[in-house]
């Protein structure tokens, strides 16, 4: 198996991970329930005022907050790790925590402008809903293997583990910071998993029963990994994952994809490519348009000059027995 450098980046070393895990536990006990909106909505809300300084302001909206809002010993540890910094007599967090499907997930603070930012937002909630629907029928046999490609904060695999508690889970990502966040969130959720820093499934051994993917699907000028879907009007990363995953599926194994697709002259090129791939790989394809129109502002960019709209889609590819 190839060797990968899994050393966490600055700010998410072993001490920081331990503090973040304790923060998640403390927020659970406090009844924390922040839902992360789109970046555009987030910007509008924080522009109104600086908030009251409660827990949602601190670890959701990333506003400044009063030190009295957080357990004193925990706050001291957060500051010592650089996860919270002081602004005058107040504080500001360098991370966000989001509530999703009964769990809490740590991820990057607003605004997510860094190339290695780990993003969680509305697509994560839709992805989780898709997984719950699809895994109402779990794979047979204890130890069925699930891989979450490009796991990010670990939402897909952790939600899947609640649907199918006996799964053996592997999370992969090309971003060391994502692997660090996924590890923290899995431990906080009590989910055992392996973590692999890789851009393909090559390091993962054996046939796979379930493969999950929620790849980026926007053409991003800044080439941020969490947002840039590459060629095919942003669908290249998704299609590459489909190629990689379907080659490794066990009989009756499933690849569950949530992504966006650019519609050109009323046609969906990604759907066509996935249908061809399904035939080649001996799979059935169930394809559904979830939302007909998102990120309409992107159509102002030259890269989308021939695009009618960007749709959110799900694709489930199942290998025949």
URLINUR-V205282 format. One record per backbone hydrogen bond with DSSP energy under -1.0 kcal/mol. NH is the residue of the N-H (numbers start at 1). CO is the residue of the C=O. If there is no record, write none. Layout:
# URLINUR-V205282
[[NH & CO] [NH & CO]]
This chain:
# URLINUR-V205282
[[12 & 9] [17 & 13] [18 & 14] [19 & 15] [20 & 16] [21 & 17] [22 & 18] [23 & 19] [24 & 20] [25 & 21] [26 & 22] [27 & 23] [28 & 24] [29 & 25] [30 & 26] [31 & 28] [32 & 27] [42 & 38] [43 & 39] [44 & 40] [45 & 41] [46 & 42] [47 & 43] [48 & 45] [58 & 54] [59 & 55] [60 & 56] [61 & 56] [63 & 57] [65 & 91] [69 & 66] [70 & 67] [75 & 71] [76 & 72] [77 & 73] [78 & 74] [79 & 75] [80 & 76] [81 & 77] [82 & 79] [83 & 78] [84 & 78] [85 & 92] [87 & 90] [90 & 87] [91 & 65] [92 & 85] [94 & 83] [96 & 107] [97 & 59] [98 & 105] [99 & 34] [100 & 103] [103 & 100] [105 & 98] [107 & 96] [108 & 118] [109 & 94] [113 & 111] [117 & 114] [124 & 121] [125 & 121] [126 & 122] [127 & 123] [128 & 124] [129 & 125] [130 & 126] [131 & 127] [132 & 128] [133 & 129] [134 & 130] [135 & 131] [143 & 166] [144 & 141] [146 & 168] [147 & 210] [148 & 170] [149 & 212] [151 & 172] [154 & 151] [158 & 154] [159 & 155] [160 & 156] [161 & 157] [163 & 159] [164 & 160] [167 & 164] [168 & 144] [170 & 146] [171 & 194] [172 & 148] [173 & 196] [179 & 175] [180 & 176] [181 & 177] [182 & 178] [183 & 179] [184 & 180] [185 & 181] [186 & 182] [187 & 183] [188 & 184] [189 & 185] [190 & 187] [191 & 186] [194 & 169] [196 & 171] [198 & 173] [204 & 201] [208 & 248] [209 & 145] [210 & 145] [211 & 254] [212 & 147] [213 & 256] [218 & 227] [223 & 220] [227 & 224] [228 & 224] [229 & 218] [234 & 230] [235 & 232] [236 & 231] [237 & 229] [239 & 235] [240 & 236] [241 & 237] [242 & 238] [243 & 239] [244 & 240] [245 & 241] [246 & 242] [247 & 243] [248 & 245] [250 & 208] [252 & 319] [253 & 250] [254 & 209] [255 & 317] [256 & 211] [257 & 315] [258 & 213] [259 & 313] [261 & 311] [263 & 309] [264 & 267] [267 & 264] [272 & 268] [273 & 269] [274 & 270] [275 & 271] [276 & 272] [277 & 273] [278 & 274] [279 & 275] [280 & 276] [281 & 277] [283 & 278] [284 & 318] [286 & 316] [288 & 314] [290 & 312] [291 & 312] [294 & 310] [298 & 295] [299 & 296] [300 & 297] [301 & 298] [304 & 301] [305 & 302] [307 & 304] [308 & 263] [311 & 261] [312 & 291] [313 & 259] [314 & 288] [315 & 257] [316 & 286] [317 & 255] [318 & 284] [319 & 253] [320 & 282]]
